[in-house]
Amino acid sequence: MNDEIEVLQDGDGVALIGDARAIDRFLDEHQLPSRDLDLPRLSGVLRAGSVAGQIGSDVAAQSGRWIKLTKESADQLKTLDAMKGSGDGVARAILRQNGKNKHILEFVKSPGARSLLSNPAVLAGAAGVMAQLAMQQTMDEITDYLAAIDAKVDDILRAQKDAVVAGMIGVDFVLREAMTIREQVGRVSDVTWSKVQATGQTIAQTQAHALLQLDALADKLEKTRKVDDLVNVSRSAEAQTADWLAVLAKCFQLQDAVAILELDRVLDAEPETLEQHRIGVHVARDHRRGAIGETTVRLLARIDAAAAVANAKVLTNPRSSRSVVRSSNVVIGSLHDAHQVLGIESGTGLVDERRWIEAAGDLRDRAVNTGALRLGDARALGELAGGRLRSVSGRVGGDALRSIRRPHEDASEPPTGPEGPVSRSDY
């Protein structure tokens, strides 16, 4: 039994090529999920092209699996010797299992008879298939994401007056059909490609439109400083953000579908240019991700700033502040979910809702420390003494809090606020 497994790694995943049983043992031992590398399709193209027929047959005789490069899979692969890049964006190595069942990675530094990946055509073909699998994985994850948030993307698109945006529904239908035919036939014919090659413009225009909508929300948040006004703006952001993120995710999914079909077309028609095309697809994909990230991260910063403003005003405007913070957290959650599925880094977390009692305590402490109150602070403390704190005064030092009540307040009266009696459950 041959325990050697050839390993190919790019920025998105790791391919294992070799004996099926050896690969299965490796995957089972490290508990790594994987997808079929579809080497028979690659071998057919190689035999039909300029590569010697024997190489294509050798590829067909091997098994191949692809592993998505996630934090978990990367941690598992760190138990092996580190893989270094070879200057072309792809690292190559050989994995051996010795008598102690340990794994050793050795880099393929020069062509050798035992290494399929030392052949440039095989290497380029395998790297191209890996790129397709990475995009297919993202497409599947976007489908799960849209189902999880119950996004009615078709309804969102139909609601737009822009005919180009609504045209995305037709693009989705065309690409679904093309991917189905590809799966059945194993290649992309001239007829299939002629149907899909013009879809890119509609997708790009829809993406641009969705980004503009999110930009507009960020602008409104940036220009709004009053907490009462922020309530409406943040609620509008809460209502719209998830919809436009769903549209952006759908655009990314359809663009990946086009790229998969493109790589198939190039592999079939011009295999000698496959590696350059694969690199171009990767760069273009990063640019799309960057454009989405730039807009959504800006919106994330603006909604986070709005929540900070609201928390700062919680003492004088508790209900509005609480509403802004809660809407902000909905938007932040939506943005993080979209960033995760699209592979975009973002660092802002959910905002803790600052309780009115905490703000009042801070204000009282400042007054004690400075020995003086500003007019605004004194008014705020007057509101505090009016009764909003009474429901919790026994738990946070009632004697100290009672000392700042207004002289005319009767302790037997129910706590009141600017809008009437206040329930103990209000805060």
C-alpha positions, 0 to 999 in steps of 0.5 A: 500500500502506498502511504504517500500523499501529495499535498497542494495548498493555496490561500483558500484550501488544501488538496490531498492527492494519492491513494484513497485509503491513505487519504481517508485514514489521514482525514479520519485521524484529523477529523477534517471535512473535505470535498471530492477534487474531481480528478477524473474530469481533470485527467480527461482534459489533460489527455485531450490537451498537450500533456502526454496521455500517460500523465492524464492516466496517472492523474485518473488513477489517483484519488483527491480530496479538498479541505477548506482552510479554516482556523480549525483545519489550519490548526490540525495541519499545524501538527504537520511540518509547515508548508511554505509557498513556492513563489507561485501562490501554491505550496507543494509537498509530499506527506508520508506515513511511517511505521509510527503513523506520523506525518512528514511534509517534504517540499517538491523542489524539483521534478521527479517521477513520483510527483504528479504535481511536478508537472506544470500542467497538472499543477495548474489544473489542480490549482484551478480545480481547487479555486473552483472548490473554494468558490463552490464552498462559499456559494454553499455557505451563502445559501445556508446564510440566506436561509438562516436569516430568512432573506427573501432576496427575490422579493427585495429585488422585485421591490426595486424600480431599477430594471437592472437590479430586478434583472438579477432574478433572471441572472440567478435563473440562467446561472443555476441552469448553467451550473446544473448542465455543467454538473451533468455534462462535466464541462462548459460548452460554447452554447452554455457559455454564450448564455452566461458570459454577459451576466457579469454586468448585471451582477456588478450593477446590482452590487454597486446599487446595494453598496450605495444604499448601505453608504447612504445609511452610514451617512445618515448615522454620521450626520445625526447627533441627537438621540431622539433623531438617532432612534428613527435613523437606527431603526431604519438601518436595522430594517434595511441593512439585513436586506442589502447585505442579503443582496450583496451576498447573493451578488458574491454567490453569482459572481463565484458561479460565473468564475467557476464556469470561466475556469472550466471554459479556460481549462477546456479551451485554453489550458495553457492560460489556466494558471494566469486566469486562476490568479486573475480570478483570485485577484478580482474576487479579493477586489469584490470582497474589499469593496464590500468590506470597505462599505460595511466596515464604515457602516459598522463604525457609524452604528457603533458610534451611534450606540456610544452617543446613545449610551452617553445620553442614557441618564437624560434620555433613557428610552431613546438611548435604549432603543438606539443601542438595541437597533445598533446591536441588530445591525452589528449582528447582521454585519458580522454574519455577512462578514463571516460568510464572505471572509471579511475581517471586522472587530466591533462587537455588540454594545452593552446597553448602559443601564440608567442606574449605572449612569446615575451612579457615575454622575453622583460619584463625580459630584462627590469627587469634585464637590460641585455640580454643573447645571446640567448635572444638577438637573439630572440629579434632580430627575434621579431624586424624583424617583427613577432610582427608588425601585433599586435604591435598597440594593445599591446603597439606599442611604446615600441615594436618599440623601440627594432626594428633593426635600418635598418628595414623600417617600410613600408616593410611587416613583414618578418620571417625566412621563408619569409613574415608572414601573420597577421593571422599566430599567 
